[in-house]
Amino acid sequence: TKVLNSPRVIKDSHRGLITNGNRSEYKIALTFDVCQSEGDLSGFDTAIIQVLNETQTPATFFLGGLWMRDHQAETIELSNNPLFELGNHSWSHKDFSAITNDEMQKEILLTQQFMYGLVGYQTNLFRLPYGTYTDESLNIINDQGFYIIQWDDVSGDPDPNVNAENMTSWVLQ
């Protein structure tokens, strides 16, 4: 069983929302959102994993439940890699600023249960789908014991017109 450490980070003004670490340390937390919506099968980019392994680069993967269901071998591969930690990215990537409290809890708990059944442990990290939230959604997530990990710099990776050079420049600035 993996023991997950509490992240050393700075919280922003919203309860439990973590957006960055200590700015006096020039470090980048590399995170990936690995998710899909119902009926929209997403893939798995083995080239990214290969580069991370070759360069011994740690990363956090926020996994959606539907993605884990459809990519069980890949989920196990990620969970067994000591460079990587896993986070919860909800079951079906619904907008947490637009769904009911009961739906939010179901999205979170289904993902936790599936992760536990598949890899034998649960995470204490959560990434908001689309990065959207309300104060109530933050409270619900916090009440379940999660650190809510939000990005503070959008890399532009979903945009097919953004190349690696531009993305690297934006992130490093």
Disulfide bonds with the S-S distance in Angstrom:
none
